[in-house]
Structure formats: C-alpha cells, structure tokens
Amino acid sequence: MISHKDKEFHTTKDLALSVIGGRWKIALVWALLQNFPLRLNELQKLFPDINQRMLIRQLRELEEDLIIERTVYPVVPPKVDYKLTEIGYSLEPVVTAICTWGDSYHDVLGSDS
C-alpha cells in the first residue's frame, strides 16, 4: 500500500490518477507548459468556464502534490504566480498524449459534438 495525503493507494497508477485526476488539472498543467509563470487572473482568462473557487482549489491540490509552485511576492496589492515544478514538467509527454488522444477522439465522434 502507498500512503499519500491520508489516503491509501494500491498501486502507483492509482496514486498518479489521484494526483492528475480532476476536471481542470490536465488543462492547468497544459496551460503552464505553454506559458509560465501564470497569475491567477491569467488562468481565469484562459478558462472562463471555471469559477474562481474551483480554480483555486485545483491549484492548491496541484501545489500540495508538488506539481506546481506558487510564488507570493511581497508587494501591495499581492502578486502571486504559478509555475510547474521539475516533477510537474515531467508530465509534458503524458499531458501531450492525453490532448492528442482527445483530438483523435473528437474526430471519431464527428463534427456534431
């Protein structure tokens, strides 16, 4: 058994899916692979369908799992930005493969979806 954040996982695959699972996590990692660092308002512009509460929750989970790094600058008003960590950058081939698969799947579904 593997323990992480007070949860038990049977395999490393289960652990990985727990870390990158979630409606917005893959999209957030993709955005941070394309542009970095990004501020919260920039992420909100990229993902207008996500409310701020959910966005912050997903970012916090990614930070807790060491996928992203949050930097707070000591200025007024506060400035915070997000970037991928080294282990976060290692997700690039996984995220790219998922996005490519999504494109292929969309093609299979046809243009009416």
C-alpha positions in Angstrom: 0.0 0.0 0.0 1.1 3.6 -0.8 0.0 6.4 1.6 -0.3 9.9 0.4 -2.3 12.8 1.9 -4.1 10.5 4.4 -5.2 8.1 1.5 -4.2 4.6 0.7 -3.4 3.6 -2.9 -2.9 0.0 -4.1 -0.6 0.9 -7.0 1.5 3.8 -8.2 -1.0 4.1 -11.1 -3.8 4.8 -8.6 -1.6 7.4 -7.0 -0.9 9.1 -10.3 -4.5 9.2 -11.3 -5.4 10.7 -8.0 -2.8 13.5 -8.5 -3.7 14.4 -12.1 -7.4 13.5 -11.9 -9.9 16.2 -11.7 -11.9 18.3 -14.2 -9.3 21.0 -14.7 -5.9 19.6 -13.6 -4.7 18.4 -17.0 -5.8 21.7 -18.6 -4.0 23.7 -16.0 -0.8 21.7 -16.4 -1.1 22.1 -20.2 -1.5 25.9 -19.8 1.5 26.1 -17.6 3.5 24.0 -20.1 2.7 26.6 -22.7 3.1 29.8 -20.7 4.9 30.3 -17.4 4.6 31.6 -14.9 0.9 32.5 -14.9 -1.0 34.6 -12.5 -4.5 33.7 -11.2 -6.2 36.3 -13.4 -4.4 35.0 -16.5 -5.6 31.4 -15.7 -9.1 32.7 -15.3 -8.9 34.3 -18.7 -7.7 31.0 -20.2 -10.5 29.1 -18.5 -13.6 31.3 -18.3 -15.8 28.3 -17.6 -14.2 27.5 -14.2 -15.3 29.6 -11.2 -12.6 31.1 -9.1 -13.2 28.9 -6.1 -12.8 25.7 -8.2 -9.7 27.1 -9.9 -8.0 27.9 -6.6 -9.0 24.5 -5.2 -7.4 22.7 -8.2 -4.3 24.9 -8.0 -3.9 24.2 -4.3 -4.2 20.4 -4.9 -1.6 20.6 -7.6 0.6 22.6 -5.2 0.1 20.1 -2.4 1.1 17.3 -4.8 4.2 19.2 -5.8 3.2 19.6 -9.4 3.1 23.4 -9.3 4.9 26.0 -7.3 3.1 29.1 -6.0 5.2 32.2 -5.6 3.9 35.1 -3.5 5.6 38.5 -4.0 5.8 40.9 -1.1 4.1 43.8 -2.8 0.8 45.7 -2.5 -1.5 44.6 -3.9 -0.3 41.0 -3.5 1.1 39.3 -6.6 1.0 35.5 -6.9 2.1 33.4 -9.8 2.2 29.7 -10.6 4.7 27.6 -12.5 5.4 23.9 -12.8 7.9 22.2 -10.7 10.5 19.7 -12.1 8.2 16.8 -11.5 5.4 18.9 -13.0 7.4 19.4 -16.2 7.9 15.7 -16.4 4.1 15.4 -17.1 4.6 17.0 -20.5 4.6 13.8 -22.5 1.6 12.5 -20.6 -0.4 15.7 -21.0 0.5 16.0 -24.7 -0.6 12.3 -25.2 -3.9 12.9 -23.5 -4.5 16.1 -25.5 -3.6 14.3 -28.8 -5.9 11.4 -27.9 -8.7 14.0 -27.1 -8.3 15.4 -30.6 -8.5 11.9 -32.1 -11.5 11.0 -30.0 -13.2 14.2 -31.1 -12.6 13.3 -34.7 -14.1 9.8 -34.1 -17.2 11.4 -32.5 -17.7 13.6 -35.6 -18.2 17.3 -36.0 -21.6 17.4 -34.2 -20.0 17.1 -30.7 
